[in-house]
Amino acid sequence: MMTNTRSQIRNLICTLSLALASGSAFAATCPASDTMCAKLPEAAVPAWLRAQAMRTAKTGASPEGAIAEYQRVYDLAGKDVRVLVLYYIALCEKQGGHYARATEVFERELQEGGPNLSATERADIDKALKALKEFYTTVEVTANELGATLLIDGRDAGKTPFAGPLRVDAGKRLLTLRKEGFKDETAEIPFTPGKPARYSFRLEQLVKMSTVSISVSGVPSALIFIDGKESEPTNATGQQYSVTAGKHTFEARAENFTSARQTLDVKFGEKLSIVLSLSAQRREGKVTITAEPAGALIEIDGRVVGQTMWEGILPTGGHQLVFKKTGYDPVTQELVVQNDQVRKVNVTLLETRSNSWIWWTIGTVAVVGAGAAVSYYVFKPNNGSPYTGTFANGLVTGSFR
């Protein structure tokens, strides 16, 4: 018998839905006893009839389905009528055992209805609110993360932080807090009517993260690079950055300023604050020049700056160095100076080789040649007849010229 009744109710609802959707006269007709239906615009009547059928069915009633239909009516109805629809939504919440939600809807009706509600309507709502207090309590929920969604028995109850305690039906309730990037935390908590409760959630990150606050000095603002990857810019006030636990390099860069960086080991859950100080970029470098031998002149870009050794500051860019000393070959060298660079230049001059040895060699050859010629004529043999003379002990033959 019960099965047949449920089947008949389903068939009735289906028939009503088809008829109402087809726009027939029957679909737009309100029962004579339904004064509320008569106040609705024609477009809202089909949803109203479906909601009433679902709510008042003796068996197989569907409070959740009725609430969905009543909500359609609420959206289509005029301002003076829709507040009355809230009363029926609250009845469905109560019928479904959702006493905390029923209380919220009744309070919403009082707020939206205001002075337009009759004394009788207000009395009915107050009576219902008083009766509902026996079936719910409140819970104060806190969490270590902002923007986490709280589910009570699978239904969205809002996001952290909450402005105040939340109503919750008495009995065992399943509370779940979830946030993207974090592991869900679930707790089954027994609640006693009229006895407020408290519960604190602590979500754990799936990827261990920490917060680092970075500010800069010496410059109005700067780009921040974390491990070489560009992030949001920051200024003297500071900006917060979320990073994974571990070692990271934080660098601040600004045009015409020398970048500043720090490498830190960030621990999970630790909140760090660092200041990166930038200084104006110097467009010059320091140069030390040494020339040998002692006394060698040093010229930079055509100007003599000293002898033997010079040390000073030069603008960035290219420069011409010339080294001179009498008796030595001059040396010309190009020097490129970069920003904030320290350079050392060492130059040794080579002694100039003289050409006098050529003339000395030629003179030596000439003298030797002349001497050889004289010797030839002095010592040349004479082919004439020998002179004959008488000397003691023998005859001596000689030749003179």
PyMOL commands that set and color helices and strands:
alter all, ss='L'
color gray80, all
select helices_A, chain A and resi 2-22+35-38+42-56+63-76+79-95+99-116+119-135+356-378
alter helices_A, ss='H'
color red, helices_A
select strands_A, chain A and resi 136-143+149-152+155-159+166-169+171-178+182-183+185-191+197-201+204-205+209-217+221-226+229-230+234-235+239-244+246-253+257-258+260-266+271-277+279-280+284-292+297-300+303-307+309-315+317-324+331-337+342-348
alter strands_A, ss='S'
color yellow, strands_A
deselect
rebuild
show_as cartoon
